[in-house]
């Protein structure tokens, strides 16, 4: 038969200064002793449901990661379809140039490309982004 003593036992631990400060700040806000807060934290850490709480927190993070990945996949699909549609349109609507005008067309194309890259840089840094312009919802057919 085990006899449980209600007398608390002393424990000395070493804490990182930042952790010690955070513990003290938390205890002050709760108007409790740091010893009581530390005891509650240790009890919570050692409780049988601690693993369940950790698992729930991990599941929540994984769900958030999964939603983000689905959004990235959707955005990539939109990007791929946009590029394919543009290339098809461009190939169907652009007539080949005669040899005598190709050098001038390349030079003009280089200028236009540089302007495109500058505009892309401005849009990426300041917006609006395509994601803001394209709704997550598809238009209803009412």
Secondary structure, 3 states (H helix, E strand, C coil): CCCCCCCCCCCCCCCCHHHHHHHHHHHHHHCCCHHHHHHHHHHHHHCCCHHHHHHHHHHHHHHHHHHHHHHHHHHHHHHHHHHHHHHHHHHHHCCCCCHHHHHHHHHHHHHHHHHHHHHHHHHHHHCCCHHHHCCCCCCCCC
